[in-house]
């Protein structure tokens, strides 16, 4: 990095104010010119796609009722953004984006709460299993969902994908309280493969906070997401059908009381690292490997996708080692050693900035359900200031929501922006400009898509993951990033 120390003796002499400003400006321009830049073709806020069209596309790919099961050990599914699931008739692109940011704030709060509770050894749920939880959340915190079959015969529903949680669950009748979903609520009595889990079962003991019915001696589950949202019901095993691949005896929650959560979707497919997540339960069948690819919805109409099996590992991927948090086995922790802007390492950001300490505090996780990457406050400020300096040629705009670095790019179609690189342990991941400059309105305002947090936990969000195939190789205990692989 260019340093200013050699210039200091010149400033110690008395000089005219105009000359001082001119010299300072020359030095600043020279510093900026030394940075690396990339071309950014401006995009617009994404427009939600019609849900009926999405269902038809899934049916064409064999993801609908009547798809014959087969025993393939590799399969993929289309993923859709939650904005497509239940948009109101009066929703605009701007209002959907604002809703996304509100969901994101709730999501981050939930993840931080869960991490802090485990670090302090305090359970995130009350031990009184029958107690009710009041939810203040009127919308879901899930970002991507897919269509899969539940039961025998398979009933196809939309399920939210979540790398930040483990338990698979679905809304079930009879409902004590269920939120609105796009498909009929699943009726376990109409499935020949549904089976309740007994209280003494090893599966029941894997739950963080199991319960038991007094009369039927069946295992009960409850999951809280740290934001007041929860699901409660009977723990069971059931068959899941992914296109033409059937996976039997998957442990899942059959929720009869579900509040807040994922409006529109029928439930959640937990993709975390815990013992009850789907990748762990079905890991042997699929080689303990899966990946997803999230397209930039503002630039492409192609669907995102989720893939399980050996084919999910891209040859283009660069890998970083998964870090184990002894206090919490759900999240995917990785080592982030630094960040470069314009080819220059950002001062003040080092591996120690993101250390996961022995108590389970801190660290960096990769999460599909968080949109905007959150960095601990000192790291964010250092990154923001470096980017502002490198992007000084762009016209600034007022702050927007959680973003404090925005630009007025109205009337432009292409601009030059500093490059940005994540330096993970063993992997250099170069981001496209669309991974860190995003449109926030229809007037040409773009904002730097990072935010700071007072929590020690940092989160790599899905905006920064767009355009990459993100590979979770659990067998190899590593996470990979393959650029340009969403095809």
QUIBELNOR-V899943 format. One record per backbone hydrogen bond with DSSP energy under -0.5 kcal/mol. NH is the residue of the N-H (numbers start at 1). CO is the residue of the C=O. If there is no record, write none. Layout:
BEGIN
{{NH & CO} {NH & CO}}
END
This chain:
BEGIN
{{7 & 4} {8 & 4} {8 & 5} {10 & 7} {11 & 7} {11 & 8} {12 & 8} {12 & 9} {13 & 10} {20 & 16} {21 & 17} {22 & 18} {23 & 19} {24 & 20} {25 & 21} {26 & 22} {27 & 23} {28 & 24} {29 & 25} {30 & 26} {31 & 27} {32 & 28} {33 & 29} {34 & 30} {34 & 31} {35 & 32} {36 & 342} {38 & 417} {40 & 415} {41 & 39} {42 & 40} {42 & 413} {44 & 298} {54 & 50} {55 & 51} {56 & 52} {57 & 53} {58 & 54} {59 & 55} {60 & 56} {61 & 57} {62 & 59} {63 & 58} {67 & 64} {70 & 244} {75 & 308} {77 & 306} {79 & 304} {80 & 145} {82 & 143} {84 & 81} {85 & 82} {86 & 82} {91 & 88} {96 & 92} {97 & 93} {98 & 94} {99 & 95} {100 & 96} {101 & 97} {102 & 98} {103 & 99} {104 & 100} {105 & 101} {106 & 102} {107 & 103} {108 & 104} {109 & 105} {110 & 106} {111 & 107} {112 & 108} {113 & 109} {114 & 110} {115 & 111} {116 & 112} {117 & 113} {118 & 114} {119 & 115} {120 & 116} {121 & 118} {122 & 117} {123 & 121} {129 & 127} {131 & 128} {135 & 133} {136 & 227} {138 & 136} {145 & 80} {146 & 159} {148 & 146} {148 & 157} {149 & 241} {150 & 155} {151 & 239} {155 & 150} {156 & 154} {157 & 148} {159 & 146} {160 & 267} {161 & 144} {162 & 269} {165 & 162} {168 & 251} {168 & 276} {169 & 268} {170 & 253} {171 & 266} {172 & 255} {173 & 186} {176 & 174} {176 & 256} {177 & 256} {182 & 264} {186 & 171} {188 & 173} {188 & 186} {190 & 187} {191 & 188} {192 & 152} {194 & 191} {195 & 237} {197 & 235} {199 & 217} {201 & 198} {205 & 201} {206 & 202} {206 & 203} {207 & 204} {210 & 207} {211 & 220} {213 & 218} {217 & 213} {219 & 197} {220 & 211} {221 & 233} {223 & 231} {225 & 229} {230 & 259} {231 & 223} {232 & 257} {233 & 221} {234 & 254} {235 & 219} {236 & 252} {237 & 195} {238 & 250} {240 & 247} {241 & 149} {242 & 240} {242 & 245} {243 & 241} {245 & 242} {246 & 70} {246 & 244} {247 & 240} {248 & 246} {250 & 238} {251 & 249} {252 & 236} {253 & 168} {254 & 234} {255 & 170} {255 & 253} {256 & 232} {257 & 232} {258 & 177} {259 & 230} {263 & 261} {264 & 180} {265 & 262} {266 & 158} {267 & 158} {268 & 169} {269 & 160} {270 & 268} {271 & 162} {272 & 165} {273 & 330} {277 & 274} {278 & 270} {281 & 277} {282 & 278} {283 & 280} {286 & 282} {287 & 284} {288 & 283} {289 & 286} {290 & 472} {291 & 307} {292 & 470} {293 & 305} {294 & 468} {295 & 293} {297 & 295} {299 & 296} {300 & 296} {304 & 79} {305 & 293} {306 & 77} {307 & 291} {308 & 75} {309 & 286} {309 & 289} {312 & 309} {313 & 310} {314 & 312} {317 & 314} {318 & 481} {320 & 479} {321 & 425} {322 & 477} {323 & 333} {325 & 323} {326 & 324} {328 & 325} {333 & 323} {333 & 331} {334 & 364} {335 & 321} {336 & 334} {337 & 335} {337 & 423} {338 & 423} {340 & 421} {341 & 344} {342 & 419} {344 & 341} {346 & 339} {349 & 346} {350 & 348} {353 & 350} {354 & 350} {354 & 351} {355 & 352} {357 & 355} {357 & 361} {360 & 357} {363 & 355} {364 & 334} {365 & 458} {366 & 332} {367 & 365} {367 & 460} {373 & 449} {374 & 459} {375 & 451} {377 & 453} {379 & 376} {380 & 376} {381 & 377} {382 & 378} {383 & 379} {384 & 380} {385 & 381} {386 & 382} {387 & 383} {388 & 384} {389 & 385} {390 & 386} {391 & 387} {392 & 389} {394 & 391} {397 & 406} {400 & 403} {403 & 400} {406 & 397} {407 & 446} {408 & 395} {409 & 407} {409 & 444} {412 & 409} {415 & 40} {417 & 38} {419 & 36} {420 & 431} {421 & 340} {422 & 429} {423 & 338} {424 & 422} {424 & 427} {425 & 335} {426 & 424} {427 & 424} {429 & 422} {429 & 427} {430 & 428} {431 & 420} {435 & 432} {436 & 433} {437 & 433} {438 & 447} {440 & 445} {441 & 445} {446 & 407} {446 & 444} {447 & 438} {448 & 405} {449 & 436} {449 & 447} {450 & 448} {451 & 373} {453 & 375} {458 & 363} {459 & 374} {460 & 365} {461 & 459} {462 & 370} {463 & 371} {464 & 371} {465 & 461} {466 & 462} {466 & 463} {467 & 294} {468 & 465} {469 & 482} {470 & 292} {470 & 468} {471 & 469} {471 & 480} {472 & 290} {473 & 471} {473 & 478} {474 & 288} {474 & 472} {475 & 288} {477 & 473} {478 & 473} {479 & 320} {480 & 471} {481 & 318} {482 & 469} {483 & 481} {484 & 467} {485 & 467} {485 & 482} {487 & 485}}
END
